[in-house]
């Protein structure tokens, strides 16, 4: 009997073990074993799978209250493999006010989990649940944003639940962000805090960047509400930006904080900005009234304010339908200068069409412009093209007023004697004038104001001498410009990215063959100006196209450029032996195309 019983028990255990391997995992209850006694019949909205948890967080964010139940979700990073230590997190709650009735953790991607808790109120009082890490003072997401996984609630005598923390009024998921942004726009004041909604920038290959923050204000939190990419990294894959930045006052005084949309590759290039500006830390009195525009004029090179007095002829004019005609709005007698009612109040540049206002984002969108005196000009690049983006930046203040900065360049020709040339005679004239020679006159004194302070003194003389030395030197010239164009698949579709690379004379110091051929072609540039590109019978497997320009200068003229070769989806070059030999040399030396493609070009020659 004893042997029979042992055999029967052993057989039963083996069968149970064998059968357990055949039972699908989802037939087991999702509630943890230690919580079964506290479990209740859960409503359908409580997530019961990885995908459901992902959708739930996208729709509701960190907290959700329904059916007199509280659902709290925490996003947690995790190790993608066993070789990397898993991050440690601790969930703490206030005891006695609520009872936990459900708890489950779901894998959303290779490096992120969502942990879900459901609570039922049992008594009146305050309730708090938070996620902390023993190894860090603060938690951040993969974008470096400060993540505040702490939620506060209040349960009244009727056991009704109310969220009482910051997230109760601010969004923490994409659905809530879109609703909040539609109502509050980019800048708003919620209780005693300034809130920035930072949606996806409208400019391609741009990003948000904190431009300025006064010392009496500090950023207390910044988190992402962006729609997460399931199964591709919780913060991975293409996604639209939807961030929240929160600021609070730390001391008395005027408050100013600004966020700018800047170029990804050149963060100093500002497209437009949004600012919060108030007279004091109560955030009750805006620094600018509705519709006002504060005009600031700065030197393009130094960034210092241009000195303006009653003799300086700056003004803001209204554009008219007649070409090159405008009407005076207001002269600018100080710097900065506030012009009342220059702009209309607006709702937001990403609102519905019916609600769109007239937020001026670039100079062409404005119906007014800055008129500058003859001794100044709009900055230009090396090819003489006006730099509109570098010339003007518009910041929308509190959603209803404007900070407009114009950056201009002084025409420091050095021609103080008025003979239309800058040479040693101008230096001698300025020196005599500073020594008080009675027969010396400065016909154009502003041409020598190198310090940009409306004062001509010995400092300007020193800078003028340096400028003359530079002017008498042979100016360096860019030999080649490589315009690289690539296409990328994004959630908005196929987008183009361009990178401009300039190759200077100094890059070819030990490449006499390249320099000599370049000089030969430049000396005979008239031969090539009207020459058409010859299409080659091959293309390079690529996802874009590169264009190689030769930069040349004719006597007494600004530099110009000419296409000598294209490479990528289509390949072509000028039908000339010297040009083709030059292109092959550039490829062989790694300046253009891939070195492995040299043979194809040689065979096409």
Secondary structure as GFF3:
##gff-version 3
##sequence-region A 1 605
A	DSSP	alpha_helix	2	20	.	.	.	ID=ss1
A	DSSP	three_ten_helix	25	27	.	.	.	ID=ss2
A	DSSP	three_ten_helix	33	38	.	.	.	ID=ss3
A	DSSP	alpha_helix	50	60	.	.	.	ID=ss4
A	DSSP	beta_strand	63	66	.	.	.	ID=ss5
A	DSSP	beta_strand	69	77	.	.	.	ID=ss6
A	DSSP	beta_strand	90	93	.	.	.	ID=ss7
A	DSSP	beta_strand	98	109	.	.	.	ID=ss8
A	DSSP	beta_strand	112	121	.	.	.	ID=ss9
A	DSSP	beta_strand	125	132	.	.	.	ID=ss10
A	DSSP	beta_strand	139	140	.	.	.	ID=ss11
A	DSSP	beta_strand	146	147	.	.	.	ID=ss12
A	DSSP	beta_strand	150	155	.	.	.	ID=ss13
A	DSSP	beta_strand	161	163	.	.	.	ID=ss14
A	DSSP	three_ten_helix	166	168	.	.	.	ID=ss15
A	DSSP	alpha_helix	174	184	.	.	.	ID=ss16
A	DSSP	beta_strand	187	190	.	.	.	ID=ss17
A	DSSP	beta_strand	193	199	.	.	.	ID=ss18
A	DSSP	beta_strand	206	213	.	.	.	ID=ss19
A	DSSP	beta_strand	217	224	.	.	.	ID=ss20
A	DSSP	beta_strand	242	249	.	.	.	ID=ss21
A	DSSP	beta_strand	255	263	.	.	.	ID=ss22
A	DSSP	beta_strand	270	278	.	.	.	ID=ss23
A	DSSP	beta_strand	293	299	.	.	.	ID=ss24
A	DSSP	beta_strand	315	319	.	.	.	ID=ss25
A	DSSP	beta_strand	326	331	.	.	.	ID=ss26
A	DSSP	beta_strand	337	339	.	.	.	ID=ss27
A	DSSP	three_ten_helix	353	355	.	.	.	ID=ss28
A	DSSP	three_ten_helix	363	365	.	.	.	ID=ss29
A	DSSP	beta_strand	368	371	.	.	.	ID=ss30
A	DSSP	beta_strand	376	378	.	.	.	ID=ss31
A	DSSP	alpha_helix	388	391	.	.	.	ID=ss32
A	DSSP	beta_strand	392	397	.	.	.	ID=ss33
A	DSSP	beta_strand	401	410	.	.	.	ID=ss34
A	DSSP	alpha_helix	424	434	.	.	.	ID=ss35
A	DSSP	three_ten_helix	445	448	.	.	.	ID=ss36
A	DSSP	alpha_helix	458	472	.	.	.	ID=ss37
A	DSSP	beta_strand	478	490	.	.	.	ID=ss38
A	DSSP	beta_strand	493	504	.	.	.	ID=ss39
A	DSSP	three_ten_helix	505	508	.	.	.	ID=ss40
A	DSSP	alpha_helix	512	523	.	.	.	ID=ss41
A	DSSP	three_ten_helix	525	527	.	.	.	ID=ss42
A	DSSP	beta_strand	533	535	.	.	.	ID=ss43
A	DSSP	beta_strand	544	552	.	.	.	ID=ss44
A	DSSP	beta_strand	560	568	.	.	.	ID=ss45
A	DSSP	beta_strand	572	574	.	.	.	ID=ss46
A	DSSP	alpha_helix	577	588	.	.	.	ID=ss47
A	DSSP	three_ten_helix	595	597	.	.	.	ID=ss48
A	DSSP	alpha_helix	598	604	.	.	.	ID=ss49
###
